[in-house]
Amino acid sequence: GEMIASGSRDETVCLGSKSGKLMHILKGHSGDVQSVVWSPDGEMIASGGYDRTVRLWSKSGKHKGTLKEHPSSVSLVAWSPDGEMIASGCNGTLDHDHTIRLWSMKKGVFERFKGWVKGKDPRLLGTLKGHSGGVTSVAYWPDGKHIIDTASFDKTFKIWDAETKQEECTLNGLNLKGHSGSVKRGADCVAYSPD
């Protein structure tokens, strides 16, 4: 990649070149920016913030929309490998929300409901519920068909089916030998190998 996105407590997302040149400052969040992620095609950025929103931006710095159905600060965001879904979650430190929300990013759906203000946002595909502790990490499997939504403060990893939104299994984080500190209080992060 030629560009870097960073989020900050100053409520902004900054886009810059890998040589260090600042290209854009993206303003719109009304609290700390806690997570940023690029779309798989490198054309958009999603940012999650303390203001309980996921904001979407073009790589040229234009605000493309806001996803607002979170009851707590959005501390993690992941884009599916095909670019058609976003998973976002809260770590639950403020109001004990321990969920992941799934959003449609399919062309046409996102644009059609971009300014939605009445009732539940039709782009919200579902909410994954099942943790008793804050969710600290979310990742898609490379095939895009499964999500591992945690690490979690409840000391588990959960694997979900992205299509049915059903939990497939729970893995106890304490069974993963090698961690000395963080797994005792919960699992902090997770990632898949691409193979």
QUIKA-V328168 format. One record per residue. N is the residue number from 1. RES is the residue in one small letter. PHI is phi in degrees with one decimal (* if undefined). Layout:
BEGIN
((N,RES,PHI) (N,RES,PHI))
END
This chain:
BEGIN
((1,g,*) (2,e,-99.0) (3,m,-120.6) (4,i,-123.5) (5,a,-113.6) (6,s,-137.5) (7,g,-112.6) (8,s,-149.2) (9,r,-66.9) (10,d,-82.4) (11,e,73.4) (12,t,-123.7) (13,v,-114.6) (14,c,-109.3) (15,l,-112.0) (16,g,-146.1) (17,s,-84.9) (18,k,-69.4) (19,s,-83.7) (20,g,103.7) (21,k,-77.0) (22,l,-72.0) (23,m,-106.5) (24,h,-150.1) (25,i,-114.3) (26,l,-98.6) (27,k,-112.2) (28,g,169.2) (29,h,-70.2) (30,s,-113.6) (31,g,-171.4) (32,d,-50.2) (33,v,-91.1) (34,q,-104.1) (35,s,-155.4) (36,v,-136.7) (37,v,-150.7) (38,w,-86.1) (39,s,-68.6) (40,p,-58.2) (41,d,-87.0) (42,g,74.8) (43,e,-95.4) (44,m,-134.3) (45,i,-126.4) (46,a,-112.1) (47,s,-126.8) (48,g,-111.0) (49,g,-140.8) (50,y,-62.5) (51,d,-81.4) (52,r,72.3) (53,t,-126.0) (54,v,-110.9) (55,r,-110.9) (56,l,-116.1) (57,w,-135.5) (58,s,-81.4) (59,k,-68.7) (60,s,-86.1) (61,g,98.9) (62,k,-83.5) (63,h,-71.1) (64,k,-108.5) (65,g,158.6) (66,t,-135.8) (67,l,-108.2) (68,k,-121.4) (69,e,-86.6) (70,h,-91.2) (71,p,-85.3) (72,s,-143.2) (73,s,-61.4) (74,v,-90.6) (75,s,-105.7) (76,l,-151.8) (77,v,-141.8) (78,a,-139.2) (79,w,-105.0) (80,s,-65.9) (81,p,-58.6) (82,d,-87.3) (83,g,78.0) (84,e,-97.5) (85,m,-149.0) (86,i,-119.2) (87,a,-110.1) (88,s,-137.9) (89,g,-149.9) (90,c,-118.8) (91,n,-84.9) (92,g,74.7) (93,t,-72.2) (94,l,-93.6) (95,d,-135.6) (96,h,64.2) (97,d,-81.6) (98,h,-121.1) (99,t,-122.0) (100,i,-120.6) (101,r,-108.6) (102,l,-111.6) (103,w,-124.1) (104,s,-80.2) (105,m,-118.0) (106,k,-61.3) (107,k,-58.5) (108,g,94.4) (109,v,-66.9) (110,f,-62.4) (111,e,-65.2) (112,r,-62.7) (113,f,-109.5) (114,k,-56.6) (115,g,-101.8) (116,w,-59.7) (117,v,-129.1) (118,k,-98.2) (119,g,64.0) (120,k,-64.8) (121,d,-64.1) (122,p,-65.6) (123,r,-77.4) (124,l,-75.1) (125,l,-84.3) (126,g,167.5) (127,t,-124.0) (128,l,-93.1) (129,k,-120.4) (130,g,163.3) (131,h,-92.4) (132,s,-102.6) (133,g,-134.3) (134,g,-58.3) (135,v,-85.6) (136,t,-112.4) (137,s,-157.9) (138,v,-141.2) (139,a,-150.8) (140,y,-93.5) (141,w,-66.2) (142,p,-57.4) (143,d,-77.3) (144,g,75.4) (145,k,-89.1) (146,h,-128.1) (147,i,-123.0) (148,i,-106.3) (149,d,-91.3) (150,t,-131.0) (151,a,-84.3) (152,s,-146.6) (153,f,-68.0) (154,d,-83.6) (155,k,69.8) (156,t,-128.5) (157,f,-112.9) (158,k,-122.1) (159,i,-110.3) (160,w,-119.6) (161,d,-85.5) (162,a,-66.6) (163,e,-81.3) (164,t,-85.1) (165,k,66.2) (166,q,-99.0) (167,e,-70.4) (168,e,-95.3) (169,c,-165.3) (170,t,-121.8) (171,l,-113.3) (172,n,-78.0) (173,g,-60.3) (174,l,-70.1) (175,n,-80.1) (176,l,-87.3) (177,k,-72.9) (178,g,121.1) (179,h,-75.4) (180,s,-108.9) (181,g,-122.1) (182,s,-66.2) (183,v,-68.1) (184,k,-66.1) (185,r,-99.3) (186,g,148.8) (187,a,-91.7) (188,d,-93.3) (189,c,-157.2) (190,v,-150.5) (191,a,-151.8) (192,y,-103.7) (193,s,-77.3) (194,p,-75.4) (195,d,-85.9))
END
